[in-house]
């Protein structure tokens, strides 16, 4: 039976500095999938990389290939294995399926119930499909993943008052300033995270929202939705003197604001408090800015306290969601086992057909007086006997029971009919 294996590191096992090093950009993901696709030991693969996690889901051709995938990560990210191996988790079979279902259903997120994770999982799957890296097994598994994630969101309260990293960031801003109605906010980046942050900020009646983005049109579009103001990305340093909070979520690989830039801005703003929330991985904001008087930088890992209180509130709904997920894992396992049943049934059919065909030919070779019509009738009869003989065994194999160890019955069937030996012959 095909194995399912998942290797990864997330916010629970690795600090943000390490997650940055392990993170795959869109281009890196496509290049990595191409390498895995060419590997004869890997049948199917998918790479999922977000702010809080990097995970590789794959189906090996043989063995588990765990060491090979760890070496692959080391090569692709140019990081020594000793730096990250202790932060990795390795899930196999049902554990891998369970983990994926939990991730997509937002039970494994830093903020339980956050809505954007399912979209990110779908995007990772789209990339795998468009690059021909996934196959029958992962395709089926991912569709089951989307189904269970939708069920969890629809039938539990886990998504009520949906919180996210952006929401947690706004809560943190609220605690620092107590009243956001007199404060101005600059968003660096105009993606989904930024848009969610805007929605939460508006509910807190912030005075002004300024959006800076490398693609100016996107900044204009986002600012337009909320009566905000768009500025060019190059104007971000000058804009620091007019705002109180900066929420950054760009896809940049280097810092978009440095200690030197903020020092200059602080002089112009007479050292009034400036609050940075960095929700990007890799980080956007230079952590050295914390050394400047009245400048405060918080990254994703600093949001954990707010997040933990949300997890506690959602405890009951989480239990219900986990029950749905565990049921879905059992159902998917039954489907996987049915894949193993099909080759056995096929081999059983072929063996019986082969036996009757050989015996029928022997018998007919001594009955030269028969007409072609009689010969065909005898052939049909012998094939019908073969089909009827194995009808019940096949029915038994197909109708798997809930508490039955199908692998045991498959093994017995193959031994009873000596299938493995006949296949080798």
Helices and strands as residue ranges (DSSP letters): E 5-10, H 16-22, H 26-38, E 42-49, E 53-60, H 66-77, H 81-84, G 85-87, E 89-92, H 94-104, H 116-130, H 136-155, H 165-177, G 180-182, E 184-188, H 192-203, E 208-213, H 216-225, E 229-232, G 233-235, H 236-239, G 240-242, E 245-248, H 259-268, E 274-278, G 287-291, E 295-299, G 300-303, H 304-313, H 315-365, H 372-398, H 406-416, H 419-424
